[in-house]
Amino acid sequence: MKTPFISRERLAELTAQFPTPFHLYDEKGIRARARALHEAFAWNSGFKEYFAVKATPNPAILKILKEEGCGVDCASYVELLMSQKLGFAGNKIMFSSNNTPAEEFRLARELGATINLDAYEDVAFLKEVAGIPKVISCRYNPGGVFELGTSIMDHPEEAKFGMTKAQLIQAFKELKELGAETFGIHALLASNTVSNDYYPALARQLFELAVEVLESTGIKLDFINLSGGVGVNYQPDGEENDIAVIGQGVRQAYEDILTPAGLGQVKIFTELGRFMLAPFGLLVTKVTHKKHTYRTYLGVDASAVNLLRPAMYGAYHHITNMDRPEGPTEIVDVVGSLCENNDKFAIQRELPVSQIGDTLVIHDTGAHGFSMGYQYNAKLRSSEILLEENGQARMIRRAERPEDYFATLYGFDFEK
């Protein structure tokens, strides 16, 4: 079963201090995860983790990861700006975007970020709007179906991201002619895999591609970016990914393919968001209503505004009643207050019999939780709280207020 990283007593103190709902992050767990990742890939002297900013775009979180030796993976203008203001620059920033506006390419060039081109057509576009940098990367999409053993993990051919092999090789040839000197490749073939085999299987594909690039173009790749895709187990039972085993699997593929081909200098990069943060975040909410019709509904003060994944994907997130972790149970739907029937955190879930005022925690919300929030029904996004290593808690983002919602409107005076 999933165990919250905070005790019932300490959480009661926090809910007395910070109104629910709020996202709560565990600094100790975040740091431990970053250190485990770096240890797993210590065999590669050039290894670098570029944390996916989109997963948890909060400066306090990014500062922690910066202190742990991580760079950042950015996908937009504002993510680049945030990273710049936090002191990330040059090869500490990977810019992986698609359908990219000219101003984003220009800012990435100004910051010295490593640009990862999503499309062959971007070669000419980048040359026109920002110039070709000395260091460049291209994103690969092999098409078809990605399988692990007998299991279909994803369908790359349906993804809008990346280039075909022929496009990627042609892009490298043209980029070299245009003055690029240092090259890398990048690919994401499946999302949120709970398997120690995903990264090693992906690595073998990309390592074999690196050998083909060398044979076709004479280019020795400087780095290979395995991107994200290593996930977490949202279910209460079952195996978690073992990053040490994953790291050794990638090392074996490296030694089998790259080293014999004279590519033993290639750096390995990762862009992990979910794996780095999801287990170290909780959405804290209180039961506000209980309704009995054809089902029993637990109404809470959080909604899909605070955590979109269950409404958008039907995704499972485990829920713990901190006030009644044990005892008699009932089957309930846990719901928010939006005018949408998919505003549900759990459907026909067995939970302890809950009462109005109980505190619930929704697990594994540290990545793609707050960041996917929105403002439907003019609902305001919640605060974010960091549980520091020393046990103290501090607000790292305040909750939105009505004046924030009205601030961008013209012809409307909120003060009147």
Secondary structure, DSSP 8 states (H G I E B T S, - for coil): ----SS-HHHHHHHHHHS-SSEEEEEHHHHHHHHHHHHHHTTTSTT-EEEEEGGG---HHHHHHHHHTT-EEEE-SHHHHHHHHHTT--GGGEEEE-SS--HHHHHHHHHHT-EEEE-STTHHHHHHHHT---SEEEEEB---S-EEETTEEEE-GGG-S--B-HHHHHHHHHHHHHTT--EEEEE----SSB--TTHHHHHHHHHHHHHHHHHHHH----SEEE--S-B----SSSS----HHHHHHHHHHHIIIIIGGGT-TT-EEEE--SHHHHGGGEEEEEEEEEEEESSSEEEEES--TTT--HHHHH-----EEESS-SSS-EEEEEEE-SSSSTT-EEEEEEEEE---TT-EEEE-S-TTTTGGG---GGG----EEEEE-TTS-EEEEE----HHHHHTT-SS--TT-
